[in-house]
Amino acid sequence: MTKKGTTKDGRTEPETAPAADIRDVILEKALPHVAFDGWTVTALAAGARDAGLDAARAQLAFPGGEVEAIRHFSDWLDGRMLDALAKRELKAMKIRERIATAVMARLDLALPHNTPVALGLLYRTVDQIWHAAGDTSTDFNFYTKRGLLAGVLSATTLYWLNDASEDQQDTRRFLDRRIEDVMRVPQTFGRLRKFVESLPTPFNAFRRPS
């Protein structure tokens, strides 16, 4: 059973609760403050207090400060996205429908907006989406798929932020068009490869050995 400790101001808090659980508790309570104070130590401290913890516990939970909190927030959102997808019949969907469903689920949870760490968070999110969609590629396609989806997710996020349509229907249509564009890329690349391979030397150096 988790032991309890008492802070200087009389607050009661768990002493041996798992660190990840404490971060989740502080983070959820901090989100309303983030809306006004941004991703700041002040918002995290307020979240700790709202959770019934000593404000200093926020610094212990997130020693890396705001950047660490944002990274944890992204992981937390990805986890909730995967939980939501687990309730959907993804295997019954086409791959493009799986991707679109995952992107919309992630948008429903909202994305963190912090430029210095956004790229790393974006990659982890698109990697989670491809895994959820059943992708098992390990070759060059692994990076190509994630790079393409990162572009789709970024563009769709910007569109979604200004979408006033009911149930974000316009965003879903925009997303479907972007995914359709991405699906054409392998076909275009294949035609380009065939064209290059048909050229005389030195271009035929690109031909694959038969």
FITIFI-663002 format. One line per 8 residues: number of its first residue (from 1); for each residue z, y, x of C-alpha. Coordinates in steps of 0.5 Angstrom, whole numbers, plus 500, padded with zeros to 3 digits. Layout:
N
NUM	Z Y X; ...
//
This chain:
210
1	500 500 500; 498 507 503; 504 511 505; 506 518 503; 508 524 507; 510 531 505; 507 537 508; 511 543 510
9	510 547 503; 512 541 499; 505 538 498; 505 530 498; 499 527 501; 497 520 504; 499 519 511; 494 512 512
17	489 513 507; 482 512 510; 479 518 514; 472 517 510; 476 517 503; 480 523 505; 473 527 507; 470 525 500
25	476 528 496; 476 534 500; 469 535 500; 469 534 492; 474 539 491; 471 544 496; 464 544 493; 466 549 487
33	469 554 493; 462 552 497; 458 556 491; 462 562 493; 464 562 500; 458 558 503; 460 552 508; 466 555 511
41	472 553 514; 475 557 508; 472 553 503; 474 546 506; 481 549 507; 481 551 499; 478 544 498; 484 541 501
49	489 545 497; 486 543 491; 486 536 493; 494 537 494; 493 536 501; 495 541 507; 490 546 508; 490 544 515
57	488 537 513; 481 539 512; 480 541 520; 483 534 522; 478 531 517; 472 535 519; 474 537 527; 466 539 527
65	467 544 522; 462 546 517; 456 542 521; 460 536 520; 462 537 513; 455 538 511; 453 532 515; 458 528 511
73	456 531 504; 449 529 505; 451 522 507; 455 522 501; 449 525 496; 445 519 499; 450 514 497; 451 517 490
81	443 516 490; 443 509 492; 448 508 487; 444 511 482; 438 507 484; 441 500 484; 442 501 476; 434 502 476
89	429 496 476; 426 499 482; 423 492 483; 419 493 477; 416 499 479; 410 501 483; 411 503 490; 410 510 488
97	414 510 482; 420 507 486; 419 513 491; 418 518 486; 425 516 482; 429 516 489; 426 523 490; 428 525 483
105	435 522 483; 436 526 490; 434 532 487; 439 531 481; 444 531 486; 442 537 490; 440 538 497; 445 542 502
113	441 548 505; 443 549 512; 437 550 517; 440 548 524; 442 541 521; 437 540 515; 432 536 519; 436 531 521
121	439 530 514; 432 530 512; 430 524 516; 436 520 514; 435 521 507; 427 519 507; 429 513 511; 434 511 506
129	429 512 500; 424 508 504; 429 503 505; 431 503 497; 424 503 495; 423 496 499; 420 498 506; 420 494 511
137	415 496 516; 417 497 524; 411 499 527; 407 506 527; 407 506 520; 415 506 520; 414 514 523; 408 515 519
145	411 514 512; 418 518 514; 414 524 516; 410 524 510; 415 523 505; 419 528 509; 414 533 507; 413 531 500
153	421 532 499; 421 539 502; 415 541 498; 418 538 492; 425 541 493; 422 548 494; 418 547 487; 425 544 484
161	429 550 486; 425 555 481; 423 549 476; 426 552 469; 422 546 465; 426 541 461; 429 536 465; 425 538 471
169	418 535 468; 414 540 472; 418 538 478; 416 531 477; 409 532 475; 409 536 482; 412 530 485; 407 525 483
177	401 529 485; 404 530 492; 405 522 492; 398 521 490; 396 526 496; 400 522 501; 397 515 498; 390 517 500
185	392 519 507; 391 511 509; 385 511 506; 382 517 510; 385 515 516; 381 508 515; 375 512 514; 376 517 520
193	377 511 525; 371 507 522; 367 514 524; 370 514 531; 369 507 532; 361 508 530; 360 514 535; 357 512 542
201	361 513 548; 365 516 550; 368 516 543; 367 508 543; 373 508 548; 377 508 541; 375 502 539; 380 496 538
209	378 490 542; 375 485 538
//
